[in-house]
Amino acid sequence: LSQLDNVQEKLVASLGNNQKLLEETKSKIDSNLSTIQTNFSTVEKRLEKLTSK
């Protein structure tokens, strides 16, 4: 029974770590998407300036 308790504790800790990593990854993806959108906007503006010459 104590072995099962140990396994359960390890699983709970592991799932907690996985949840934290998932949340961090989601946050980084959101941040990266924002950066990508800004970069595309900048590139589009630069292209417009180049084509208007």
Rosetta blueprint (number, residue, H / E / L):
1 L L
2 S H
3 Q H
4 L H
5 D H
6 N H
7 V H
8 Q H
9 E H
10 K H
11 L H
12 V H
13 A H
14 S H
15 L H
16 G H
17 N H
18 N H
19 Q H
20 K H
21 L H
22 L H
23 E H
24 E H
25 T H
26 K H
27 S H
28 K H
29 I H
30 D H
31 S H
32 N H
33 L H
34 S H
35 T H
36 I H
37 Q H
38 T H
39 N H
40 F H
41 S H
42 T H
43 V H
44 E H
45 K H
46 R H
47 L H
48 E H
49 K H
50 L H
51 T H
52 S L
53 K L
